[in-house]
Amino acid sequence: MSGQGGAETALNADRYRAATQDTIGTLIELNRSKRPNILVAGLAITAESAQAGYLISELLSTGTDYVTYFGNSLEEALSGAIRLIRHTSKVTGDRHSESWILVADRDERLRRYFDPLGEGAGEGMTRHVRFVSSPAEALAELPTRAWSGLVVLDPDGETADLLSTAQHHNMIRVVAESRPLGVADASRPADGDVFVFGENLTDFQAPFGSYSMSQQAYRVWNNPLDAMAQTSTFAANATALTLVIETLRRHGYVSDLQETVLADIHTSRRVRNDHFRQFSNPSAANLMEAFGLDFDLSEADGARILLRDGTTLLDCALGNGANLRGHNPADLTQLLADHDEHADYTTLLSDLLCEVSGFDEVLPAVSGATSVEAALSLARLARPDKPRIITFRGNFSGKTISTLNVSRYGPQRSASIDGAFEPYYPDVVFIDPFGAQAAQELAQALEHPDVGLVWCELIQGMSCRAIPPELLHIITDARQRRGFLVGIDEVLTGVWRSAETFLLQQTWMPGVVDIVTIAKPLSDMMFPMAAALATSTVVDAARETNARAVSDLQGRYRNNLGAHIAWHALRSVDTPELHTQRRAERATLVEGLRRLAAGSPLYQSVEGYGTHLRLIVDPRYFPFQENGLMGELLGQAMEDLILRRCKVILGRGRFFPPLFPPSGTMAEAVERLERGFDGVTPLTVYATLVRCLAGLTTFMVKRQLQRLVAGSTPARGARMGRAT
């Protein structure tokens, strides 16, 4: 572990330190300058993404370029590296398809995270991952089976032989570093294929994780589908990436030459795009540039995005549901200036969440996925002898190794091949909630004595379709008889998005639910924040199974600054006046979208509840599976069309405007859409797709010719060693 304990532990988890004045100043400047912050789930081509990717590649000092994906913790980033290992093992002939991974973890930090019940590689939620406590033990394990990958946390001189031997065994080697900069060996990084960092790159100030892949390791994901799939809502937020850049600068890892490159990335859209392509996400960069989604961002204020050319876009999608009250609320500057690290903001936030939700306990998290991880772990701890989980096809609860267990039949294509991330936890039963036999299949499944948890979204996030009421009644009745737990993912539906209650389950399943997860709006578009909420009965039962595991869940992601921001944001909107305004804006949006769908040949209907809404395209003209290649390309073309004609940002027809928008925002959105769609036909959409694909082809040819002519890459500065 990073060992950041001491007097601050009660207010911040071990992985965080008390917020410094430098950190507070950075957040104030981001807010005052209206810097776009939480955008398109790690896919926005931002200066911060390009800069951080470039600097991390330079930091590794191996003579090759690395592609870096971002997350919100070391463990979340490590989940990404494990997904890469598993995917690679399925498509290469020299790695075993069972995807066994060996983890050298001296203090058991990773074992306690990924296997909180201590069930082992054959029984737990994370399958085929073997944890050992020393390099010597790992070396002894290498001959015992065909391993696909090796993970080493905080390597030292004893790990060199292990990493070298793993290379001879054709294993992907993941080197994870959690120690402060300066404690880790700065002269020569360990020999690996993937490098994972965590909160240490922000000086333990903010949620952050990254995994940097060599060109050879990255090749399995270097295609449009996989490149667009490995994302999360808060990934690559400007707060964390700015802190990473400042941390590297403060510790002397940025040379004068590199400062020049950083400045060029900030000022030049072309340089920014090129560095994002080279160091952050090559295929995604090509797609977004070809489809006009490489926004040249200047400011984000309320519901408006200002581009450098003066164009103003109305934002109804950025943050993928994280937008509570608009970009960069004006009162954040004073809030941050008044932040007191001696005050217990986590307790204040917990008390507020319990008051508005009706739950008793709060487990802090840093993303929707980590809140679901906490919920699943808590449920397994509370019902250790009932390992079975019942969920629904179409449910999506994240892309980490444990959350994929309940998301693998979700609407989002998570990989270019089926079963890329197997093995999954096998004791999960998926019911098609919209199938003809759904009620019968669910009732039968719930009678099994091993059922410990029913887990689902009440409204499936991508499709905006609700679980039929009949199925919810079946769950309620069976719970009273069988004693299983009910957990609801409210990452998208919660915080007054889908109902007049704080949580949708308070309206649809009052008194039934044991565990809930919430996330996105708690960030206030500034700082990753999430939580799992539970009854005291569940937490007490879990504590009887493993008190230390429960303590880990309660304290693992405790961040005093993030709690302060979330607490203030929720208090600021929960007033009678703002709820009245929210309802009026919602009514305007619903009425306008229904009018648009009725008058446009592109759309069949409007799905959803509250402001959790989606325009459904007419399948007569667009008969393609959404998570297939053609469906993905048409979705991109539709977004490009809406951007160009309407100057509105949507996400696959889904609306995620601020939950508490400025007055008149929804009327303007509807007016822009109606005006922009005037005269648009399905042929217009296909013509847009052809134009975008032609642009992509031309762009790729030009890029290849430039590489052949230039025979070089962007200038690289001094590596790893301290700048002089």
Summary of the structure (lengths in Angstrom):
residues: 724
radius of gyration: 24.3
end to end distance: 30.8
largest distance: 72.2
contacts: 2664
relative contact order: 0.13
helix: 44%
strand: 15%
